[in-house]
């Protein structure tokens, strides 16, 4: 189980990640807007490039939303006093895993089981 200073450290890291993702989200929404190009003025290849860029922006936006949800859930676990415990088995999540991804909800063993099954 993490001590209070460690938990506060992760809370600050999570809040910074959340702020950064929200800032990127605002700029990314513009890129994901519907592409409307006049094909009489813009060539077909340019339109395809624009559509591909839009699809990539939407995919990135979806990944950011998932990460924001994970961060929110981690902040809630901090408030409940259960941050750093695996949601599946209840064991401590290794500190190195939390340093790499402070929003990780599972220990490495349970995360690996989920990928296999």
N, C-alpha and C positions, 0 to 999 in steps of 0.2 A: 504494500500500500504506500502511496506517495505521501510525503509529509506536506504540511501547509505551504512552506516556501516553494517547493517544487510545483505544487498545484497552482499557485499564483503565477509562477513563471509560465506554465503552459496556458493559463488563462490569458496572459498578456500576448503570448505568441498567437493564440487562436483569434483574439480580437484584432490583432494586426493583419493576420491573413484574411479575416472577414472584411476589414476595411479595404484592403488591397483588391480583393475580388469584386467588391461592390463598385469600386472605382473603374475597374476594367469592364465590368458588366455594363455600365453606363455608356462607355465608348463602343463596346461590342454590339449594342443594340442597333446602332446606326448601320453597321456593316451587315446585319442580318435582315435589314428591311427588304421589302419586295423589290426585285430588280425590274425596272421598266425602262427599256431602251427602245428607241425607234429604230427598227431594222433598216429603214430607208436611209438613215444617217450613219448608224453604227453597223459594222460588219457582223456576220454570223459568229465568227470566232470570238470577237469581243463580247458578244452576248453570252456565249458559252463560258468564257472566262469569268464574267460577272456572276453567272449562275453558280459556277463552281465556288467562287469566293463567298457567295451567300450561303451555300450549303456548309462550307467549312466554318463560317461564322456562327451558324445555327448550332452546329455540333459543339463548337467551343462554348457557346452559351449554355448548352445542356450540361456539359461537364462542370462548368462553373456553378450552376444551380445545384447539382448533386453535391459538390464540395461545400457549398454554403449550407446545405442541409446537414451534412456531416459535422460541420463546425458548430452549428446551432445545437445539435444533439450532444456534442462534446461539452459545450458550455453548460447545458442543462445537467449533464452528469457531474460537472464540477460543483454546481449548486446543490445537488443531491448528496454530494460527498462520495460518489462512486466512480469518479474519474480514475482511469488507470487500471480498472478491473475489466477483464474480458466479459462481454455481454453473454457469451455462450457458456463458458465453463466457470467463470467467476474468479479465475486466477489472475495474478498481476500481469499486466502487459509490460514487457521488458522496456526499460528506459530508452534503450537505443531505438526501439521501434517507435516510441512516442517522440523521440527527437527527430526521427525521419518524417513521421506523419502524426502530429499530435491529435488528429481527428480519428485515428485508428480505433475502431470499436472492439476488435478481436485480437487475441494474442496470436502469435505467428502459427502455432499449431492448429488452432481453430480456423484461421484464415486459409491455411493450406488444405484442411479437410473440406472446406466449402468449395475450393477450386477443383478438387478431385471428384466430388460427388455431385 
